[in-house]
Structure formats: structure tokens, C-alpha cells
Amino acid sequence: MTLKEKAYKIIDTISEKKLAEVINYLEYIQIKEELEATNEILDDKKLLKSIQAGLKQYGNNELVDFDEIKDV
């Protein structure tokens, strides 16, 4: 049984009141993971510089359509 299957099985047995608490905690974990992922990107100076360069190219209309180069 996978962890998700186990979670679904447990959820089916929990009262609505307790389920609301579980959902609040899951939302907290989700937000925490999203913030950690965002911080990892912001801490990666090379990646951040690459993103900024891409945004600059986009702003200057310097992008190349993938279909134009995929068969090169």
C-alpha cells in the first residue's frame, strides 16, 4: 500500500471536525514546501541570473521559437 493509499484509507475513518484539522495541517505543509522551493531558486545565483537574462530577452523580443530550431 502506498502512502497516499494509506492516507486515503485513514481519511475515510476520521470525523469531519478532525478532518478539518488535518486539512489545515496539510495546507500548512504545502505552503511550507512551496516557500522552501522558492527559496532554493532564489538562493541559486546561477539559476536566478539565467531567469533574469531570459526575462530581459523576452522583454527585448529576442526569443526564438522552439519549432524553428528543434530539427537543427
N, C-alpha and C positions, 0 to 999 in steps of 0.2 A: 504494500500500500504506500503510495506517495504521500508526502507531507500535505499536499493540497487535498488529497482524498481524505486523509485523516482529519484535517481541519473541517472539511465539509461535514463529515460524519459527526464530529463534536458539535458543530454549529446547530445541527438539526435537533440536538438534545437540550440546548440552552434556552432559558426563558427570554422573552422579548426584552425585559429590563436589563438582564445581564448581557444580552446580545448588543444592546446599545453601547454598553461599556467596552465590549470587545471591538466594536466598530470604531469607537473613538480612539482606542489604542492603536488599531491598525492604521488609521488615518495619520496618527502621530508618527508612527514608524515610516509610513510612506513619505511624509513631508521631510522627515529627518534624512532619509536616503536620497531624496531629490536635492536637498541642500548640500549633502556630502558630495554628490556627483558634480554639482555646480562648483563647489569649492575646489574639487580636483581639477576641473577645467581651468578655473581662474588661477590656480597655482602653477599650472603648466605654461610657463612663459613662451615656450616654442609654439605650442598649440594656439595660445592666445594671439601671438604675433601673426600666425598664419590666418586665423579667423579675421583679424583686423585688416590684413592685406587683401583677403578675399572681399571683404565689405568695401574696401576702397576701390578694388577693381569693378565691383558691381556698380558702385556709385559713378564710376567713370565710363560705364558701359563697355568694359574691356573683356567681358566674359565670352567664351567660345562655347557654342552649342555642342553637347556631347556627341550627337549624331554626326557632326562634321568630322570628328576625329576618331570615332570608335573603330573604324576599319583600317586605320593607318598602321 
